[in-house]
Amino acid sequence: MDIYSYVIKTSERFDESDLYFGHGTENSLDEAAYLVCGSLNISYDCDLQSLNYFLSSEDIELIEERIQRRIKEKIPAAYLVGKAMFAGFEFIVDERALIPRSPIAELILNGFSTLMTREPQRVLDLCAGNGCIGISIAKIYSESLVDLLDCDENCLKLAQANIAKHNLLDQVNVINSNLFEKVTEKYDLIVSNPPYVSSKEYESLPIEYFHEPKGGLVCRESGLSIPAKILQEAKDYLSEKGLLVLELGHSKSSLEKRFPLVPFLWVEFSHGGHGVLAITREQLTEYCNELN
Ligand SMILES: C[S@@+](CC[C@H](N)C(=O)[O-])C[C@H]1O[C@@H](n2cnc3c(N)ncnc32)[C@H](O)[C@@H]1O
């Protein structure tokens, strides 16, 4: 069978199987293309109809096993193929860390829009997971030095594999720390996609999410304990003109209720996504009482 027909057939099977899409794709067709192309090391972006690729029996055997696992165990395609694209770069992905999907990718690709006037020299990816955010920043700002911080040793091992994959051993470093506890530097840019899902919301998530490490998603105080701590402490780790970019997703409204006197700037995205705020060190200092 040709690859285009096979992808269509796979997407139809996904449609019949009560699956959730949201770990790098948004619908059954994209998920099918991801699983089939990713398994065959073919770019997802290419025009499959004009590719003229016919699957061998070995190809079908490999992919069929993955399709079965996608349908029966509800494992997201990214974990089955072991890789994911983020900000145009490929990353190694496995169940040690969350699957990359932050809308912060768009900000990285547009040079943080109007939020930053100078290229950052020191960057911290706080709660780094597999390192996709910090590594993409390092690739784009080749003069910057980037630290990837996480409290999970397994995530950091995966992040290290991604640093090596992108030949960034001289530019990117890992820090094992509970938030800022072991941080000694000051940064021009701190970017963070921390856990921000409440325990209640977590229980109602589709099964696909339960393949991801719970510590990457859930956090206390209705999802706000870690984001609030970051907002309270980041000013001590930012350079004078430094900027914090923090993702909160659906917890945006809870944050606004908790800190009603802080005028957060919420980033607008052209390619989907919401709940990402940007705040300068100056503002974090000005509003430090309102943030406590
Ligand atoms: C939502 S995941 C983000 C992963 C990655 N930044 C991304 O966008 O794909 C959050 C990460 O925060 C880490 N984490 C949770 N609590 C932490 C803490 N107290 N200190 C440092 N990292 C923490 C988890 O291990 C997880 O890797």
The ligand as an SDF file (V2000), in Angstrom:
LIG
                    3D

 27 29  0  0  0  0  0  0  0  0999 V2000
    5.2490   20.8830   32.1610 C   0  0  0  0  0  0  0  0  0  0  0  0
    6.7810   20.0180   32.3430 S   0  0  0  0  0  0  0  0  0  0  0  0
    7.6870   21.0390   31.2020 C   0  0  0  0  0  0  0  0  0  0  0  0
    8.6970   20.3690   30.3730 C   0  0  0  0  0  0  0  0  0  0  0  0
    9.2800   21.2430   29.2620 C   0  0  0  0  0  0  0  0  0  0  0  0
    9.6540   22.5590   29.7290 N   0  0  0  0  0  0  0  0  0  0  0  0
    8.3240   21.3710   28.0800 C   0  0  0  0  0  0  0  0  0  0  0  0
    7.8380   22.4650   27.8060 O   0  0  0  0  0  0  0  0  0  0  0  0
    8.0770   20.3550   27.4140 O   0  0  0  0  0  0  0  0  0  0  0  0
    7.3040   20.5880   33.9130 C   0  0  0  0  0  0  0  0  0  0  0  0
    8.6590   20.0970   34.4210 C   0  0  0  0  0  0  0  0  0  0  0  0
    8.8730   20.6940   35.7120 O   0  0  0  0  0  0  0  0  0  0  0  0
    9.5990   19.7970   36.5090 C   0  0  0  0  0  0  0  0  0  0  0  0
    9.3820   20.1910   37.9140 N   0  0  0  0  0  0  0  0  0  0  0  0
    8.2880   19.9600   38.6910 C   0  0  0  0  0  0  0  0  0  0  0  0
    8.4630   20.5010   39.9080 N   0  0  0  0  0  0  0  0  0  0  0  0
    9.6820   21.0970   39.9150 C   0  0  0  0  0  0  0  0  0  0  0  0
   10.4350   21.8050   40.8980 C   0  0  0  0  0  0  0  0  0  0  0  0
    9.9540   22.0190   42.1380 N   0  0  0  0  0  0  0  0  0  0  0  0
   11.6690   22.2580   40.5690 N   0  0  0  0  0  0  0  0  0  0  0  0
   12.1710   22.0320   39.3320 C   0  0  0  0  0  0  0  0  0  0  0  0
   11.5070   21.3540   38.3540 N   0  0  0  0  0  0  0  0  0  0  0  0
   10.2770   20.8990   38.6470 C   0  0  0  0  0  0  0  0  0  0  0  0
    9.0560   18.4350   36.1440 C   0  0  0  0  0  0  0  0  0  0  0  0
    9.9940   17.4300   36.4640 O   0  0  0  0  0  0  0  0  0  0  0  0
    8.8100   18.6080   34.6260 C   0  0  0  0  0  0  0  0  0  0  0  0
    9.9020   18.1340   33.8960 O   0  0  0  0  0  0  0  0  0  0  0  0
  1  2  1  0
  2  3  1  0
  2 10  1  0
  3  4  1  0
  4  5  1  0
  5  6  1  0
  5  7  1  0
  7  8  2  0
  7  9  1  0
 10 11  1  0
 11 12  1  0
 11 26  1  0
 12 13  1  0
 13 14  1  0
 13 24  1  0
 14 15  1  0
 14 23  1  0
 15 16  2  0
 16 17  1  0
 17 18  1  0
 17 23  2  0
 18 19  1  0
 18 20  2  0
 20 21  1  0
 21 22  2  0
 22 23  1  0
 24 25  1  0
 24 26  1  0
 26 27  1  0
M  CHG  2   2   1   9  -1
M  END
$$$$
